[in-house]
Amino acid sequence: MVFSSRACAYLVLFLTVGLVTAVGCGSPPEQPIAVSGKVTFKGEPVTEGTVQFIDDATGRGAQAELGADGAYNASLIAGNYKVLVAPPYLVDNSSGMPNPKYKKVNNIPAKYHSNATSGFSAIVASDKATHNFELVP
């Protein structure tokens, strides 16, 4: 089978356009958004533990440590997140095997340890980057 130079030129053009489309013409990468806020319990800052954001649709998320004033900072892609607040983990090695468990704290009730029961969510967008969470008994 013999191809004309014109047919070869069209084939090269077709392959080049297809390659450029497949490699470089997608949507631009999503930029992280700096998210911050405070976690309080009965109006007082929660100073130990973490805030975790989980997007069930994409699997994305982040975890941020709480500061001495109850504040946290995280970097997230825009989206809808379920949120949990958990005490720090401790590892008990007394049985010879590591046994991680939550540190006992009085200001993070157990319902906040899971995103299924916390009742917290956050819509993260460039104009929605501050999220405060008030824990109640």
C-alpha positions in Angstrom: 0.0 0.0 0.0 1.4 3.4 -1.0 0.5 6.6 0.8 0.7 10.0 -0.9 2.7 12.7 0.8 -0.5 14.5 1.4 -2.0 11.5 3.2 1.2 11.2 5.3 1.0 14.9 6.2 -2.7 14.6 7.3 -1.7 11.5 9.4 1.1 13.4 11.1 -1.2 16.3 11.8 -3.9 14.1 13.1 -1.5 12.3 15.5 0.0 15.5 16.7 -3.3 17.1 17.5 -4.4 13.9 19.3 -1.2 13.8 21.3 -1.5 17.5 22.3 -5.1 17.1 23.2 -4.4 14.0 25.4 -1.4 15.5 27.1 -1.7 19.2 27.4 -5.2 20.5 26.9 -6.9 19.3 30.1 -8.1 21.7 32.7 -5.4 23.4 34.8 -4.4 21.7 38.0 -6.5 22.8 41.0 -4.8 25.1 43.4 -4.8 24.5 47.1 -6.7 26.9 49.4 -5.3 28.0 52.7 -8.0 27.0 55.2 -8.0 28.1 58.9 -10.2 28.4 61.9 -10.6 27.5 65.6 -12.0 24.6 67.5 -13.7 25.4 70.8 -15.6 23.4 73.5 -18.0 25.4 75.6 -16.4 28.6 74.3 -12.9 27.6 75.3 -10.1 26.6 72.8 -9.4 23.0 72.3 -5.6 22.9 72.5 -4.8 19.2 71.8 -5.8 17.1 68.9 -6.4 17.3 65.2 -9.0 18.5 62.7 -9.5 16.2 59.8 -11.2 17.1 56.5 -12.4 14.2 54.2 -14.0 14.6 50.8 -15.9 11.3 50.2 -16.4 12.0 46.5 -12.7 12.4 45.7 -10.9 10.8 48.6 -9.0 14.0 49.2 -8.4 15.4 52.6 -6.1 17.0 55.1 -5.3 16.8 58.8 -4.2 19.8 60.9 -2.9 20.0 64.5 -4.7 22.3 66.9 -2.6 25.1 68.4 -2.5 26.5 71.9 -5.3 28.8 71.0 -7.5 26.2 69.3 -6.5 27.4 65.9 -5.5 25.2 62.9 -4.2 25.8 59.4 -4.7 23.4 56.5 -4.3 23.3 52.7 -7.2 21.9 50.8 -8.5 21.8 47.2 -12.0 23.4 46.8 -14.7 20.9 47.6 -17.2 19.6 50.2 -15.6 18.0 53.2 -16.8 16.1 56.2 -15.0 17.1 59.3 -13.9 15.3 62.5 -12.0 16.5 65.6 -10.0 13.9 67.4 -7.8 13.8 70.5 -4.1 13.0 70.1 -3.2 9.3 69.7 -1.2 7.5 72.3 0.5 4.2 71.7 0.4 1.7 74.6 3.1 -0.9 74.3 2.5 -2.6 77.7 1.2 -5.8 76.1 4.2 -6.1 73.9 2.2 -5.0 70.8 1.5 -1.4 69.9 -2.0 -0.5 70.8 -2.9 3.0 69.6 -5.7 4.7 71.4 -7.0 8.2 71.9 -5.7 10.2 74.8 -8.4 10.9 77.3 -9.5 14.5 77.1 -12.5 16.2 78.5 -13.1 18.7 75.7 -13.6 16.5 72.7 -16.7 14.3 73.1 -16.5 10.9 71.4 -19.1 11.8 68.7 -16.6 14.2 67.1 -14.0 11.4 66.6 -15.8 10.3 63.4 -16.9 12.2 60.4 -20.0 10.0 60.3 -21.2 11.3 63.7 -19.6 14.7 64.2 -22.2 16.6 62.2 -19.5 18.9 60.9 -18.9 19.7 57.3 -17.1 22.4 55.4 -17.5 23.8 51.9 -14.1 25.0 50.9 -13.7 27.7 48.2 -11.5 30.7 47.7 -14.2 32.8 49.4 -15.0 30.2 52.1 -11.6 29.5 53.7 -12.4 30.1 57.4 -14.2 27.3 59.3 -14.7 27.4 63.1 -16.1 24.4 65.0 -17.8 24.6 68.3 -18.0 21.3 70.2 -20.8 20.7 72.6 -21.3 17.9 75.2 
